[in-house]
Amino acid sequence: MSQHVHVRLTKGLGVSEQGELIEESYCRCGAHWTRLFTVEQGESEQ
């Protein structure tokens, strides 16, 4: 019996209303993930 390894393929990137970066990914087996990245409030980059 073989063992399955998830291969995360990027489905898309977006920005929430709160300014968080949202990364959606999936595996061909049907599994999917959503990751949120929050930017610390402070001085913006120039």
VEXDO-149117 format. One record per residue (C-alpha): residue number from 0; residue in three letters; y, z, x. Coordinates in nm, 3 decimals, always signed. Example, Ala and Ser with C-alpha at 12.3 -4.5 7.8 and 13.67 -1.06 7.14 Angstrom:
residues 2
[rec 0; 'ala'; [-0.450; +0.780; +1.230]],
[rec 1; 'ser'; [-0.106; +0.714; +1.367]],
This chain:
residues 46
[rec 0; 'met'; [+0.000; +0.000; +0.000]],
[rec 1; 'ser'; [+0.340; -0.095; +0.142]],
[rec 2; 'gln'; [+0.646; +0.125; +0.148]],
[rec 3; 'his'; [+0.978; +0.009; -0.002]],
[rec 4; 'val'; [+1.300; +0.043; +0.195]],
[rec 5; 'his'; [+1.628; +0.006; +0.003]],
[rec 6; 'val'; [+1.856; -0.265; +0.139]],
[rec 7; 'arg'; [+2.208; -0.198; +0.013]],
[rec 8; 'leu'; [+2.387; -0.520; -0.075]],
[rec 9; 'thr'; [+2.757; -0.501; -0.159]],
[rec 10; 'lys'; [+2.833; -0.583; -0.520]],
[rec 11; 'gly'; [+3.207; -0.523; -0.509]],
[rec 12; 'leu'; [+3.506; -0.317; -0.407]],
[rec 13; 'gly'; [+3.785; -0.186; -0.627]],
[rec 14; 'val'; [+4.059; +0.072; -0.659]],
[rec 15; 'ser'; [+4.064; +0.334; -0.934]],
[rec 16; 'glu'; [+4.377; +0.438; -1.125]],
[rec 17; 'gln'; [+4.386; +0.749; -0.903]],
[rec 18; 'gly'; [+4.397; +0.534; -0.587]],
[rec 19; 'glu'; [+4.035; +0.590; -0.479]],
[rec 20; 'leu'; [+3.842; +0.308; -0.316]],
[rec 21; 'ile'; [+3.526; +0.232; -0.516]],
[rec 22; 'glu'; [+3.233; +0.059; -0.345]],
[rec 23; 'glu'; [+2.944; -0.065; -0.558]],
[rec 24; 'ser'; [+2.615; -0.171; -0.401]],
[rec 25; 'tyr'; [+2.264; -0.250; -0.517]],
[rec 26; 'cys'; [+1.911; -0.319; -0.399]],
[rec 27; 'arg'; [+1.703; -0.612; -0.521]],
[rec 28; 'cys'; [+1.454; -0.362; -0.666]],
[rec 29; 'gly'; [+1.717; -0.262; -0.928]],
[rec 30; 'ala'; [+1.856; +0.055; -0.771]],
[rec 31; 'his'; [+2.235; +0.080; -0.754]],
[rec 32; 'trp'; [+2.495; +0.310; -0.599]],
[rec 33; 'thr'; [+2.865; +0.382; -0.641]],
[rec 34; 'arg'; [+3.063; +0.549; -0.362]],
[rec 35; 'leu'; [+3.417; +0.683; -0.393]],
[rec 36; 'phe'; [+3.652; +0.717; -0.097]],
[rec 37; 'thr'; [+3.960; +0.936; -0.145]],
[rec 38; 'val'; [+4.267; +0.894; +0.073]],
[rec 39; 'glu'; [+4.438; +1.215; +0.178]],
[rec 40; 'gln'; [+4.793; +1.242; +0.045]],
[rec 41; 'gly'; [+5.050; +1.220; +0.317]],
[rec 42; 'glu'; [+5.258; +0.970; +0.504]],
[rec 43; 'ser'; [+5.159; +0.607; +0.441]],
[rec 44; 'glu'; [+5.067; +0.376; +0.725]],
[rec 45; 'gln'; [+5.322; +0.118; +0.836]],
